[in-house]
Amino acid sequence: MGGVRLSGLAMASALGRGTEAQLAGTLAGVAAFAPVTRFDVAGHRVRVAATLPDAGSLTDELATAIDEACGSAGLSGAHRAACPLVLAVHAFPNAPRVSADRWRTATELAELLAIRVGLGPVARVYTSACVSASTALADAAALISSGRADRIVVAGGYLVEPDQFALFDAGRALATDGAVRPFSTGRTGLLLGDAVAAVVLESATGGRRRTGSPLARLTGWGRAGDAFHAVQPHPQGQGLAKAIGAALRRARIGPGALGYINAHGTGTPFSDAAEAAGLRQALGPAAAHVPLSSTKATHGHTLEASGLIELGITVLAMRAGKLPVNAGFLAADEACPLNVVHAGPRSVNSEWALSVNAAFGGACTALVVRVT
Amino acid sequence: MIRTTIALTVLAEARWPEPGDDAVPQVPGFVLSSFNPVIAAVADRCLRRRYGEPPAPRDDGSGTALVLVSASGDIASANHVARTVDDGGRVGPLFFFQSVPNSIAGYLAARWRLGGPVVCLCPTGDPRADGLAEAELLIADGDAAAALVVLVEQSGVDGVRATAAAVLVSGGS
């Protein structure tokens, strides 16, 4: 069976710690947003986010997630030592305040993590905003499927902190009514959320020698650009459609085979409409039928970690045979003619699911997983 | 550690500064820091050496990726935002748009009609080798036919401009 094996998975978000908490939270469709107490938000227009109450430092949380993912994949110390790490983060945590003598880089964080959890060298560090983790996953899958690597740990994280919060608030990107309502009428923007996640990706033969069935197979991936604007998405979702097309071709499936789409769905008026247009362009009539939800409505926008936490939730949902709820949904928006899962979790019969992400710069990614 | 499989052909190269360069041209919508203007200047120079004026020919541009490689990132903007937050001030909205390197990549992609993947990396070793390895992966994997790799670093010292290099590569001979 084709594709790259996803054989280890660990996640934490405001929905809780561990995979079961992510699945339970997204199936229930209960949003985890609350007033921010981690730092002072008194001067801001919006004062809520989805934060994990007992979150440690980003470094500690990433180390825990990587360690758990390796453990769930059954990697020995020798396996770990030979396994490269790929990391997706914004920057070294709190770099402006800890770099008085020498600027600390994101790669230094990756090197600290690799040493701490006993992994091999750092292969790549992605700072591509909201497609950092999904690009890391696509590239890792490409490296493994082409025989250039046998196993790669991909990790990513973002914990809500004052600088990005202030920037998103200043950019008027945050929802003003305390809720994220992807693809719904009345949506006013995104809300930020904590997430750390890690996966172990392996070649088809490498993983089989050690473990039984993988959690899922990453069978398709695609990355493309809008070539449209510095920060706005192409209104017809040009790059997203291209990325989805590439992912489906690699997975060797048509749009009708998909049983679920985990959308980027930030809850931003213009971006959700552009995403819907891109889905229609790539999937044709199937875009109106394949069940879809954005789990950002429950765990928030986790920025550089988005691709990992959302792929992980997609895998868990497909394994459970139930699809996450698009929380916050008020009513259908004619600009987003999609089959949004909003009344409650739905069952799923297909083996294939699609997870898409987009970012500033018109960067778009698509990942296809198969769960058997 | 991770092997490459295809040879890349260098189509054009550029640096900023080159002899005779003075002030870096400003880019509309990007403020305070030299990080983004220097990326735009070196990318424009490299692409002009290949294509003349923007945009790139459709057949070339639609499959061209943008790979930005920087260990420092935009230190000047990050420090400005942190100082403003610590002082209880309000961050200017333009800093939201330039808070990630994707934005200047998107500006360039729109200007030159480059429709390939947009990838930003912090180098794990030699930045040029890292950038070319990413370009090679995207081309070998089929999501790009060519890539503009931009290497940029900022010292963090007030008044010292960022420096950059760019190389346009393709997978064909």
Interface residues (C-beta under 8 A of the other chain):
Chain A: G43 P84 H90 A91 A95 P96 R97 S99 W103 T105 A106 T107 A110 G120 P121 V122 A123 R124 V125 Y126 T127 S128 A129 V131 S132 T135 D139 A142 L143 S146 R148 A149 P162 D163 Q164 A166 L167 F168 D169 A170 G171 R172 A173 G222 R223 A224 G225 D226 A227 F228 H229 A230 V231 Q238 G239 K242 A246 A359 F360 G361 G362 A363
Chain B: M1 I2 R3 T4 T5 G29 G61 S62 A65 L66 S70 A71 S72 G73 I75 A78 N79 V81 A82 R83 T84 V85 D86 G88 R90 V91 G92 P93 F95 F96 F97 S99 V100 P101 N102 S103 I104 A105 G106 Y107 A109 A110 W112 R113 L114 G115 G116 P117 V118 V119 C120 L121 C122 P123 T124 D130 E134 L137 L138 A140 D141 G142 D143 G156
